Amino acid sequence: MATKVHRDVVVVGAGHAAHAAAVAAAQQGARVTVLEKAPEHARGGTGNFTGGRMRFPFETVEDLRPLVRDFSPDEEKQMQAWLARPGRKNTQAKLYDDFMRICEGRSDPNLVQVLVTQGFPTALWMAQTGFTWVPTLNNPLHIQPVQIVGGGWGMLAKWYELAEAMGVEHRYDTPAVSLLQDARGRVSGVRALTPEGYRDFTSGAVVLACGGYEANAEKRAAYLGPGWEQVPVRAVPYNTGDGHRMAFEVGAMPCGQWTFCHNVLVDIASPPFGRQSKVAGSQELDRSYLSLGILVNIRGERFVDEGDGFFNDNVTKVGPQVVRQPRGVAFEIFDAKVTPVIQQWRPVRGIEADTLEELADRLGIEDRQGFIRTVQRFNAAVQGGNFDPFILDGLATRGLPLPKTNWALPLDTPPYFGLAVTTGVTFSFGGLRIDQQAQVQDTRERSIPGLYACGTIVGGIFYNNYPGHCGLLSGATFGKIAGTHAAEEASVRRGAG
Ligand SMILES: Cc1cc2nc3c(=O)[nH]c(=O)nc-3n(C[C@H](O)[C@H](O)[C@H](O)COP(=O)(O)OP(=O)(O)OC[C@H]3O[C@@H](n4cnc5c(N)ncnc54)[C@H](O)[C@@H]3O)c2cc1C
């Protein structure tokens, strides 16, 4: 028999989106409980593994001033220079266009509109509650030139500090198992498995913020396809699609792209789940440098356009192709012209060799001659021009059936450098349908009373690809909206009750 606890708002999950919801609800005066599946020492969810970069739109350095409290004159100058580079401005109109272009026009325009118009006010709200950003201008892989102090780890630490100071209650080791409903179908709480046994947390409203299904190998194989059950997960083992199941049980509408996910290329020796680290989290194992070189499979063949857009707007398209290559592995190949650039962006250990033949052997490329032919053909197709990894430099190959459309330099300067990589899954795309108030929609296209959702569990936002740094933007923006509306609904019910 489950014992009962009553709260105004119950939030399921204790990651980034959950905290935006919990803090926003607490600001409305709601009594909030956050239920978290992970034990306390492993709390924080996926956000802990991030760089803390949120792609809110802004226009000028002036806009950033409330967020970046200690801009030095030098940093200001560098920021002006960054914003003056072609394609680097991140205005509302550009974010909307980028979103729709990158996600091939499939994203729910109403939800994208919310991200575009509410993203910056959400960042300002976070700044007012205590978050601070710092400029990070040395790495062209990043779309957003600022990050939250302390990266993802610092971001989650700040969320916990704020939530605890506002009286939000956290219950760890407490997975939610089902949603409670009253006789009229309103969601009236959550049943969870606490360390003491099953307990019902009744509430005026529930916010589901318990991530995607990326840690569930069976679901990955079922939705993403063969081979995906074997890929390493870049973050926590807890996101197994529990929230999706619980919501579908009360009639929620599945939404979005179930057959795609966020992924990047990672070190071939990555562990099955992410390693928590204050410094860089799973990003230590990221190996998405292919824009600086070429990518080949174990037969030494190229199979993607390595220069098809900035890393962060292109990154998810390559991983699925690597999953389909023999043995699910690939090799990034560079020469001495670009190795220093890689080491400056993020120092990484790989295989170095004086000849391409030796590099192929040491990396384990099985068709050495095939690989040499690939490099020769590639080098012969390179046109020359000004190489600049900070812009789409148009340095394209000519005449290859599979071009490289930017940053194409010949591989001709030893020592050569290679990285063995595979695909790492970051988070799933398919999820729940929500409206602009973050309220979960049912299969009759009606709002489910008392039920809200935010973060990765929401479907309909990302399709076929991912505009870089928009996961945290979505989590914070819809988290704040979900928490605010859940608190309002709870307050109305309290009044009515
Ligand atoms: C290595 C890495 C780098 C990234 N870098 C960036 C970046 O720089 N910028 C960016 O925008 N995005 C980035 N992302 C994506 C970003 O982390 C996610 O978009 C975001 O953190 C999702 O937040 P969330 O709160 O929805 O999910 P999560 O943070 O995953 O939180 C879900 C929580 O729910 C808990 N949970 C699961 N099931 C249950 C249950 N049944 N009951 C209770 N709790 C449950 C989980 O334990 C977890 O704590 C990165 C991701 C990774 C892995």
The ligand as a Gaussian input file, in Angstrom:
#p B3LYP/6-31G(d) Opt

LIG

0 1
 C       28.405000      15.505000     -23.469000
 C       27.210000      16.407000     -23.690000
 C       27.408000      17.738000     -24.026000
 C       26.317000      18.574000     -24.256000
 N       26.556000      19.905000     -24.492000
 C       25.509000      20.757000     -24.632000
 C       25.715000      22.169000     -24.737000
 O       26.836000      22.691000     -24.581000
 N       24.619000      22.942000     -24.990000
 C       23.358000      22.428000     -25.072000
 O       22.413000      23.187000     -25.297000
 N       23.120000      21.119000     -24.870000
 C       24.157000      20.273000     -24.645000
 N       23.913000      18.932000     -24.429000
 C       22.490000      18.484000     -24.372000
 C       21.888000      18.828000     -22.996000
 O       22.629000      18.184000     -22.016000
 C       20.429000      18.378000     -22.905000
 O       19.696000      18.990000     -23.938000
 C       19.793000      18.809000     -21.575000
 O       20.676000      18.683000     -20.509000
 C       18.560000      17.982000     -21.323000
 O       18.062000      18.310000     -20.061000
 P       16.862000      17.506000     -19.418000
 O       16.671000      18.140000     -18.089000
 O       15.739000      17.419000     -20.356000
 O       17.384000      16.015000     -19.272000
 P       18.423000      15.395000     -18.234000
 O       19.442000      16.411000     -17.858000
 O       18.915000      14.150000     -18.832000
 O       17.573000      15.093000     -16.931000
 C       16.691000      14.024000     -16.839000
 C       16.714000      13.544000     -15.400000
 O       15.610000      12.661000     -15.179000
 C       16.050000      11.586000     -14.371000
 N       15.099000      10.472000     -14.558000
 C       14.983000       9.601000     -15.585000
 N       13.963000       8.759000     -15.388000
 C       13.399000       9.101000     -14.200000
 C       12.307000       8.611000     -13.444000
 N       11.570000       7.559000     -13.834000
 N       12.012000       9.204000     -12.260000
 C       12.750000      10.247000     -11.805000
 N       13.806000      10.744000     -12.476000
 C       14.117000      10.193000     -13.667000
 C       17.465000      11.325000     -14.827000
 O       18.202000      10.634000     -13.862000
 C       17.971000      12.772000     -15.041000
 O       18.509000      13.308000     -13.854000
 C       24.982000      18.068000     -24.184000
 C       24.784000      16.730000     -23.821000
 C       25.883000      15.911000     -23.565000
 C       25.637000      14.486000     -23.145000

